[in-house]
Amino acid sequence: MSTVSYYTAEGLKKLRDELDQLKSIERPKASAAIAEARDKGDLSENAEYDAAKEAQGLLELKIAKMEELVANARLIDESQLDVSKVLVLSTVKIKNQANGMEMKYTLVAESEADLKTGKISVTSPIGKGLLGKSVGETAEINVPNGTLKFDVLEITRD
């Protein structure tokens, strides 16, 4: 049973580009490596051939998984998203009640998360805790070392 994943246009393009790279560049390289190893003689004692076949099998498995991801990917229509609540693709400005520190995060699909650029996954503890909150509400988020409380200061769409 496959699960549907939601992506931004940028995230979906990146996924499709990676799949195309695997199919059009990596797959022919794997076939060439097998052909080269096959030309070296007796296949029963050819470790290079076995390694090339195994690498090809792993590549095909990766391609199959990526094809399934693309088939189950859905593009998020940003114009239909409600800006009064925290949803996927919301940029949220929050304030930690414990230390007064303010942070700004954009909630994205798990595959697009990148903390360095301020993108956190909606499946992360903070992402889950913020979903559905409105400006002025407090999100209580359970993390491994206790409970964090964040005030939602601002919700925007970039």
N, C-alpha and C positions, 0 to 999 in steps of 0.2 A: 504494500500500500504506500503510495507516494504522497508526500506532503507538498502542499503548494507553498512557494516562497515568493515574497514580494520584493521587488527591486525598483530602484530609481532607473531612469533611462541610462544614466552613466554606468550603474552597476550591471545592468543587463547587457550593455554593449561590451563591457569588460569580460563578462562571462562568455559571450558569443565569440569574442576575439580569441580568448584562450582556447576554446573548443576548436576553432578554425586552425589555430597554430598547431594543436595536437594532430588534427587530421591531415593537414596539408604539408607539414614539415616533419613532425616527429614520426608519423607512421611510415613515410617513405624511408626515413633514416633507419628505422628498425628493420624494415624489409631488406634494405641494402646490407645491413650488418649480418643478417641471417644468410643471405646469398654469398657474402664474402666468406663466412665461416664454413658454409657448405662446400665451397670450392677448395677448402684446405684438406679434403680427404675424408677418411672413415668417420662417419657420424657417430658410431657407437663409442668412440674414445675421444670425441672432440668436445672439450669443455667450453670452448669459445662458442660453439654452435648451441650448446645447452643454455649458456648464459644469454645469448642473443634471443633464443626462443622464450626464455623466462621474462626478459625485459619486454619483449613484444606482448606477452600475455598481460603483464602489469599495465602497459600502455593502453591496451584494448579495454581493460577493466576501467581505467581512469576515463577513457573516452566514453564508455557506456554510462558511467556515473554522471559525467558532465552533460551528456545528451539528455539524461533523465531530469537533471536540474533545469536545463533550458526548457524542456517540454513542460515542466511544472512551474515555470517562472511566470509571474504576473507583474505587469507594469503598474506602478502606483500612479493614479491620476491625481496629481497634486492640487488641481483646481477644485476637486470635490472634497478635500479634507477640511474639517471643522477647525477653526483657529481658536476656539474658546477652550478646548481641551488638549492635553498632550496626547499626540498620536504619532504614528510612524512619520518621519520626516519633519517633525516639529523641532524647532530650535528652542531650547528651554534655558532660561537663566534662573539658576537656583542659588539659594543661600544656605550654607550649613549653619544650623542653629548653635552647634557646639562651639565653633571657632569664628563665626561671622564671615567666613570665606565665601566669595561669590564665584560661581563657575557657569560656563555656558556649554551646553552639549546639544548635538543634533542626534536624534534617535533614528537609527537606520536598521536595515536588515542585518542579520548576524554576519553574513558574508562581506558586508561593506564596512563593518566596524573598524575604526582606526583611532585609537585614543590620542595619538599625536596631533591629529587634525580635529579633535573634538567630536568625533563620531562614535557614539556608543550603541551597542546592540540593544534592541528592544527586549531581548531574552536575558540580558544581564540583570543582576539584582537591582541596580539603580534604574535601568530602563523599565523593568517590570513595575517598580515602585512608583515611577512617574506617570505611567500610562493612565489616562483618564482623569488626571488632576487638572484643576483650573487655577488661574492666577489667584493668589491669596490663600490657597490651600497648603496644608503641610503634608509632605509625603514621609511616612515612617518606613524606612527600608532596613530589613534585617540583613546584616552582613556577618561574616564569620566571627568578628570580634565585638558583636553587639548590635544595637539599633542606632541608625543615623536618622536625624530629622532634617529635612530640607524644606525651606519655604519656596514655593513657586512664585518667582517675581515677574516673569515675562514669558510669553509664548509667541513665537513668530514663525513664519515660513520663509526660507531663503530661496 
